[in-house]
Amino acid sequence: MVRIDLRSGLVTRRIAVGGHPVALATGAGAVWAAAEDSGAVVRIDPGSGDVLEAIAVGNGPSALAMGFGAVWAANRQDGTVSRIDPATGRVTDTLPAGRAPVALVAAGGALWVADAAGTVLRLDPDSRTITESVRTDSTPAALAAVDGAVWVAAAAPPAAHRGGTLRYGSLPIYLDPGDGGYDLDSTAVIGLAYDGLLTYRREGGVAGARLVGGLAVAVPEPVGGGRRYVFRLRPGLRYSDGTRVRAADFRTSVERAWRIQGRFMPPFLDAIEGGARCRALPKSCDLSRGIGSDESTGTITIRLRRPDQELLQKLTLPLLSMVPASTPRRELPRRPPPGTGPYRIDRVVPGRRALLTRNRYFRARGLDGRPAGFAGRVEVTMGAERAQVAAVERGRLDLATAFDSTAEQLAALRTRVGTRVKSGSAAFTQLAWLNVEAPPFDDLRVRRALNLAVDRARVVELTGGSEAGSPTCQVLPPGLPGYRPICPFTVAASPAGAWTAPDRVRAQRLVTASGARGTPVEVWTWPERRTVGRHLVGVLRGLGFPSRLRVFDDHKYLLAVVDPGERPQIGVTGWIADFPEPAAFVRALISCRAYVPADPQSTNASRFCDPSIDSAIGRAQASGPGAGAAWQRIERRIADSAPLVPLATRRWVAVTSARADNLRFHSNYGVLLEQVWVK
């Protein structure tokens, strides 16, 4: 947040609130900010600009209002409104308020709530109940009260935006889900044409972390001690070629993905009966023991040899999209198989372009299900990012990502195109790993010292600037359930948990106490993160460690990190969530089982192992949505051991043409292409 002096028009204070601020209110002697990503309302002293406290409300606070002796916060993901007593700083009530409350205003003796599902609700502040509901036949977005009336700003009905051709600039991608379904750049387009059994709500912010039915009617509960799941398909499903979707297609689709991926198949489905054999012999993968189907009831049964608490989340991966059982068990780059999404892939020139048109057999699937797309056609042009961004500026394309642009490039782009540069939260943490088995990072004091000394604001500038990321001291990124900002590695720590600046005085004291000053350090990185590696080299030299940079190409870097013959000390990396599940994200980086020497799929490069933290992660995961406090304790324990140096949480960045609008980002899927409309 920033404070602007009205006389000079200058920014006089920048205030870190520990999460993406989306709404403000004033009253009771304070400025109140809703931090959407952190699930908190932050109280700020208007005189000093200091953060006084951070009050936990619901998930995804999206709007604030002052009135009737309280601060009111709309929690979009939960469908609730929280009442905060400004005298105590405590939430005194949490009230149901529609499906997705997005705006509030106090007027006429009531609190009015705009529900994105299509209504405006009247909430009585005394009885704390909804006393009236007014339909808008549109999507309310903002409220204001003037002269005894409540005014509603709303998006036009969806029918007003249907049609036209969306011209999308992409990096080279693979459109067969069995080939490209685990490739981050490919999934935005694959998501237009294919579905899995389950998915996440296709909404921005923390609202997109809710697991819902995809081709399955609903998210099932486990039975048989957690070793069996039964899914019921939606009735009447058809592929884009008109073929009826059959329950048996799921098993053959998973087997096909395994055969195409081979030894590069992510280790996600090993718990399924037959999965271990597929891991050993992927080209002859047979899951008939683990996946059954009944066409008469439209059900699919998955049998596990051991419980897997993340199975449902894994089934959302585009890699496991359903395709007809008759599909060849090999990648089809020029003619991808038919799918069930709102679009069908008509033509592909691999590595160059693709055309998607409406799937005439697709039917929208309810409020939480798959929405229909706005554009009538989607033309995909593939190439280098910088060229795609330039083509958008010239009006030849309507949308391109700018994820790898520098801060200077993004600043110049915003100067030229203004608000057509847009960004949204990504479940992506950029960090450095520290080998806890190698000097000097085998000493906890040195690991903590580096965490204190690194300039996270500089790292943000080196990787795209504030448009593309925010400083962080923790592993979990915004948008994941249980996320709350914490930062023990900063000067002037605030209740909001935000990083403010390096604390090099404390860092030097720790290095002196360690006696490790003078130990040579080699910082590993790859070309795209060379500048971040150089910054770490500079920080280490400032702490008294003679340091140099070693740059690998991408593939060799991954192999060298797990090579038993190497002795890496520190390296730059990043981790993006496969799905918005905190346990999987944290386990991948610090769990004992995530490091296996010489295995290129090892993800724990720090070689850190604390069985008690692993157990705490399991308990928090088993607690479900109510485990927010447990995740905060786990994050503090990780920070205490400091096997990593969290640097920044990244954001998706894109630029649009003047004819494109309604850009939405999902923390995992990136740009939601079906929701972009063109004039």
N, C-alpha and C positions, 0 to 999 in steps of 0.2 A: 504494500500500500504506500501511497505518497500523500504528503500534505503540501498544498499549493498556497502561496501567499497571493491574495487577490489583488493587492496593489501592484506588485512587481510581476505577477504571473509566473514566478519561479518556484520550483520544487524546493521546499525548505527542510523536509525530513522524509526519509524512506523508512518504513516500519515493517519489520518482518513479523508476520502473523502465523507462520507455521503451516500454512495450507493455502490453497487457491482461493483468494477472497472474491466473493460474488455478490455481496449485498452489504449495505451500510444503513445504520439508523443512529439517531442522536437523541439523548434524553437522560434524565437522572444523573446529570453531570458527567456524562461519558460519551465516547463514540463507540459504537458496537459494530463489529464486523463478523459476517458469517464466512467461515473458512470451510468451503464445501468438501475439500479432500480430507480434512482432518476431523470432520464431524464435531466442530466446536464453534462456539460464539466467543469472540475475543473482545475483552473490555479494554479500552484505550483511554488514557488520560489526555484530554484535548489540549491541555497546556503544555505538558512536557513531551507528549507523543509516546510515552512509555506504555508498554503492555502491562496491565495490572493483573489480569487473570484470563485463563482460557476455560470456558465452561462447556463440558461435554453435553451435547444434545443428542439428536438422532443421526441417522446416516444421510449424508448429502444435504445439509442445510442450504437452502437456495434463496431464502427471502427473510427479511426482518421487518418488524413494525413496532413502534412504541404506542402504548395506549392502555388505559384502565389500570395504571399502576404497575405495568409489567413490560418486559421485552418479550416479543413473540417471535419464534423461529419456525419456519416451514421446513420440514424434513422430507425432501422429495422422495427419496428411496423408500422410506418407511410408510409414507402416506399419513404422516402425523404432524401436529403442531405442538411445539414445546413452549411452556410458559416459564419465564425466568423472573424471579424476584430480584430486582436490582439492588435491594438493600442487603441481601445475603449472598447474591451470586449463585443461587441454587435453582435447579429446575424443580418447580413445585407441581407441575402437571404435564402429562404428555397425552394429547387428545387425538383420536382418529379424525382425519380431515381429507376424505377423498382418496384417490389412487395416487396422485403425484402432485402435491401442492407446490406451486412455483412462484406465487406472489401473494402479498398480504397488504391490507390497508385497514386502519381503524377509523370508522366513521359511523354516524347515526346510531351510537350506542351498541355497536357490534364490531366484531373482527370479521372482515371479508376475506375469503380464501379463494384464490384462483387455482382450480384443479386442471392440469394439462389434459386430463381425460375428457374435458368438454363442459365443465360446469363452474359456476361461481357459488360458493357456499357461505351462508351466514352463520357465524359461530357466536353464541351468546357468552360473553365473558363471565357472567355470574354463574349460570348453570353449567357452563363448559360443555354445551351440547350444540349440535348442528340443528338450527331451527328452520332453515330454508335452503333450497337448492334451485339454482336458475341455470337452465341449459343455454349454451351459447351456439351450438352447432358449428363450432370451430375449436381451435386450440388456444385457450387463454394463455397470455404470456406476462402481462403486467396489469396493475390496478392503480387507480388514483381516485381521490374523492374531491369533488368540486360542487359547491352550492347545493348540498343535500342529495347529490347523485354520485353513484359509483361508476366510473368509466373503466372499460375493459379493453386492453389492447390484445388482439388475437390474430393468429395466423389465418390466412385465407383457407377455406376448405381444401382438402387434398386434391379434389377434382380440378381446381383452378390451376394446378401446377403440372398436370400430367401431360406427357408428350415431349417432343423435341429430341435432339441428339446430344448426349453428353460426350464431349471429347476429352478423354483422360490420358494424361501422360504418365507412363510407368517405366520403371526399370525393366529389363528383360525378365520375363516370368514364365512359369509353367502352368498351364491351365487344366491339365489332368490332375484331379485331386490326389490320386495315388502317387503322383510324381512331385507336385508342387504344394501339397497340402500341409507340409511342415516348413515351407519357405515363407518367411515373413513378408517379402515383397509380393508374393503370388496370392496370398490369402485374401486381399481386398477384392480382387476380381473373382477368384474362385468362390467367394462368399455370395456372389450374385447368382450363381448357377447351381449351387449344391447345398444340401442340408445333411446334418447328422441326426441321430436319435434325439439328442439334447442340444441346447444352445444357451447362450446368455442373451438377456434382453438387449436388443440393438438400440441402445441409448447411450448418451454421453455421461461422463462422470461416474460417481459411485452407483448410479441407477443401473448401469450396465453390468454390475457384478451379481445380478440375480439370475440363478440357474432356472431355466424354464424348459418346457417340452419343445422339441423341434418337430421331427417326424413322429415322435412319440407324443401321445396325448398329454402326458404329465411326467413329472420326475418321480420314479418309484422309490419306495422304501426297501431296504435290503431284508431278505428273509433267510431262514436257515443259518442263523448265526453269522450273518453278513457275507455268506458265500453264494448267494443267489439273488438275481435281480430279474424281474419280469416287466417288460415294456409292451405297451399296447399301441399299435400304429393308429394314426388318424385314419378315419374311413375315407375311401374315395381318392387316395393319393395316386397321381400318375407322374411319370417322367415326362420330360419335354418332348419326347417322340410319341407320346400317347400310351406307352407301355404302362400297365398297372404295376404299382409298387408292391412287391411281395415281401413277406417277413423273412423268407430265406435269403433275400438279397443282402441282408446285413452281414451274415457270415462270409459270404463270398467277397463282399467289398473289403472286409478286414483282411481276409487272406490275400486278396489282390494287392492291397497296400503293402503288406509284409513282403510279398514276393518282389514287388518293384523296389522297395527300399532296401531289401537285403540286410546286410550287417549294419546299415545306417538307420534302421528302424529305431525310433526312440524306445527306451526300455519302459514302456508304459503299460503294456498288456501282458506281462509275463505271469501275472497272477491268474489269468484265465486258464482253465484246463486245456492243455495242449500248447500253451504259450511257450513253455520252456523248449519244446521240440522245434517250434517255429523260430525261436531265437537261434538255435543251433543249426537248423536246416531251413532257412527262409524260403528257398525256392520250391520246397515241397510242403509248405505250411498247410496244415489240416487242423481246423478248429472245431471239427464236428462233435468232439466230446465236450467242448466248452460253450458252444453257442448253438442253441436249438431254436426251432420255430414251429408255429402252428398256424397254417393258413386259414383254418376255419374260424379262429378267434382273432387273427391278426396280431399274435403275440410273439415276442422274441424273449428267450430266456438265456441269460449269461450265467454260467457256473464257474466259480472260482475255486482254486485249490487252497487259497488262504484269503482272508478278508483284505480288501483294498479300500481304504477310506476315500481315495481320490478317483475311484473308477468313474463315477458319474461325471466329474469334471473332465477327465481324459476323453470321454466320449464326445465332447464338444469340439475336438480338434478337427479342422477341415480335412485332415488326412483320412479320417474315418467316415467321410461322407458316403451316403449310399448311392450305388449305381446298379444297373441291372445285372443279374447273375450271369447273363450271356456275354458280358463285357470281357474281352481278351485280358489275360493275366500279364499284360505288359503295358508300358507307358504308351499313350496315344497322343503325341505332341501335336499332330496336325488335325486330328479329329477326336477331341476329347469325348468321353461318353456322355449320354444324356443325364441330366440331373433334375432336381425337384424345386430349385429356387425360382425367383420371379423372372429370371432371364435364361435364355438358352444361348449356347455358344454356336454361332452360325459359321464363322470362318476364323482360321488361325494361320498366320504365317509366322512360324516359330522365331522368337527373338526380334520380331519387327512389328506386328500389328495383329489385332483381333477385333471381331465384331460380335456384339451380343444384342439380341432382340428379345422382345417379350416372350415369355413362355405362356402360351395360351391355355395350358392346362393348370397353371398355378392358381391357387385360391388363398387369399389372406387368411391368417390363422389367429384371429382374436387380438385382444389388447396386448398381451405379453408375447404373442407369437410372431411369426414372420410377416413384416409389412410388405405390401406390393411396392414396386419401384416407381419413381416419378418419371424418369426419362423413358421415352419410347425405345431408344437405341443407345447403346454405349459403345463408342469407338475407342479402342485402346491403341495408343501409339507407344512403342517401346524404344528406349534409348537412355542416354546419360541424363542424370538429374538436372544438371545446369542447362542443357539444351532444352529440356522439357519446360523448365521455368521460363526461359526466354521465349519459348513458343506461346506460353500463356500470356505473357506481356504483349506479344504481337497480335494476340487474338486468334491464333491458329489452334490453340487448345483451350479448354475450359477449366482444367484442374490438373495440378501437378504437386507432388510432395517436395518439400525442401528440407528434409530431415538432416542431410549432411552438409548444409550450407554453414559458412562461418558467421560469426556475429556481425562482421563488417558487411558481408554479402546480404544478410537479412536486413540490416539497418538501411542499406542502400535500396533494397527492394521495397521496403516499406515507404521510403521517401518517394519512390516512383509510383507505387500502386495503392498506398494508403491502407485502408482497412481490408483490402482484399488479401492480405497476409493474415492467416488465421492459425490458431494452435489449440491443442487440447491435451489433457493429461494422458500419459502413456505409462503402463505398468513396467517401467524400465529404470533400473538403477545403474548408474555408471560408478565404478569403484576401482580400487587397487587391492589386490590380494597380497598378503604378507606370509611368506613361508615360515611358519612357526617352528620349523625344525632346523632352520639355517641362520647363522649369525648375520646381522645383529638382531634380526626379528624373532629369534628364539627368546629374547628378553622382553617381557611384557612392558617394561618402562619405555623401551624404544618404540614399540608399536603404538603406545598411547601418545608418545611425543610426536610422532609423525601425524597422527590424527589431529593433534592440537595445532601443529605448525602449518599444515597445508592450507592454501588460500582457495576455498571452495568457490568464491565469487570469480576468481580468475579462471578456474576450470570451466565454469559456466560460460564465461566469455570465449574461451577457446573452443567450445563445442556448440556455438550458435547463439549465445547470449540469452537474456531473460525470456525471449520469445520461445526458445527451445529447451529451457530447463531451469531448475532452481537448485540452490545448494542444499545438501542433506548430510546428516550425520548417521543415518540409519539404513538398514538393509531394505526393509519393506518400502515400496513406493506408494504414493497416493493412489486411491481407487481400489485398493485391496481391503477386504473386510478386516477390521481390527487395527487398521492404521491409525496411529496418533503420533504427531511430531514429537521427537525427543532429540536433544542435542547436548551431550556432556562435553563436547569438544569445541567450545567457543568462549570468547570473552563476553561479559555482560549477558549471561544466560537469562532468558525470559520465561515466564509461565507458558508462553505459546510454543515453546520447544523449538524455536527457530535458530539457525546458525546466523551469527552476525559478523564475526571477524576471527582471524587466527589468534591464538594465544601463544605467542612464541616465547614468552617469559617462562610460563609453566613448562613448555616443551624443552627448553634448554636445561631447566632444573632436573627433569627426568633423565635426559641424556647424560648429564654429569653424574647423577646417582648410579646410572647403569655401568659406567666405566667402559662403554663400548665405542666412545667417540674415536674416530680414526679407522674404523672398519670399512674396507672398500665395499661399495654396493653397485650392482648392475641392475638397471631398471629395464624390464622387458616391455615391449609394446609392438604394435603393427603400424603400417604406414598411416592409416586414417586417424590414429590417436598418437601420432608422433609428438604433437605439441603438448598434449597432456603429460606424456612421458618426460618431456624436457622440463616441464614445470616441477614434476616430482624430483628430478635430478637437482634442480636449483634449490628446492626446499631441503633435500638431504644434505647438500653441500653446506647450506646455512646452519644446519645442525651439527656439522663437523664430520660428516661421512663423505670421503672421496667417492664420487659417483660418476657413472657414465651411462649412456643410453645404448640399448641394443634393439634393433628393429628387425622383426621377422616378417615374412609374408604371412597372410592369414592362416593358411593350412599348416605351415611349419610351426607357427606359434602354438597352436593347439596341441600338436604332437610333442613339442619340446617341453611344455609345461608338465606333462605326465611321464616323460622319459626318465626311467630310474637312473640313467647315466648322467643326467643333468642335475645341477644344484641351483635351481632358480631361487632368487631371494624376494623379488617383488615384481609385479606385473600389472599392467592396465587391462581392465576388462569391463564388460557390461553384462547385465542379465535382464532379460525381458521375460515376464511371466507367460507360460503357455496357456494359463487360465487364471482368473482372479481368485487364487486360493493361497493364503499366506503360508501354510505349512509346506507346500511344494516349493515355493519360492525360497524360503529360508533353508530348507533341507538341502536344496541343490548347492548352496554355497558353503554351508558349515557343518553338515552332518557327517558322522563318522563313516557311513556307508557311501558317501558321495565321492570319496577318493579311492581309486583302485590304480596302483602303479601300472603304467604302460597301457591303460585303457583310455582311448581317445574320447570316450563318453564320460570320463570322470569330470566332475564339475567343481569339486572342492580343491582349488589350486593352492589354498593356504595350508592344506594338510592338517587342519585343526580338527580335534576330536574331543568332545565333552559329552559322554553318555547321559549326564544329568540334563543337559540342555536338550538333547534328542528326546528324552522322556518328557520334558516339559512341552516340547512341540507337539508330541502325540496327544498329551492331555488337553492342550488348547484346541487342537483340531477336533477331538471328540466332543468338546463342549459346544461346538457350533457357533452360531451368531452371537452368543453372549460372552464370547471369550476375549473381548476387547482389552480388558485389564490384563489378562494373561499374556497377550501378545506384547503389551508394553513392558511387562516384566522380562519377557524373553529378549526383547530388543535391548533392554538395559544390561542383561547378562552378557549378550554378545558384545556390546560396547565395552563392558568391563574387561573382557578377554582380548578385544581388539585384534582379531585375526584379519580384519579387512579395514580399508579406509574408504567408507562411502563418500562419494564426491558430489554427485548431482543426480537428481531425478529428471529424466528427459521428458520432453513433450513432443507430440506429433506436430509437424508444421506443414502447411500447404498454402498455395496461392491459387486464387480463382480468377477467371475472366469476369468482365462486367456483366455477362449474361448468366452467370451461375450463382446460386445462393443456397441457403439452408444447409451449410456444411456442418456435419456432426462427426465427432470422433469417439470411437470406443477405445477404452484403455488398452485392450488387447488386439482388437481387429484393425485399429487405425481408422482411416476414413470410411464412413458408411456410405458407399457409393450410391446405393439405391435411394438414399434420402436426399441426394443433391438434385435440385431442379434447375432447369435452364429456361430462359425466356425465349 
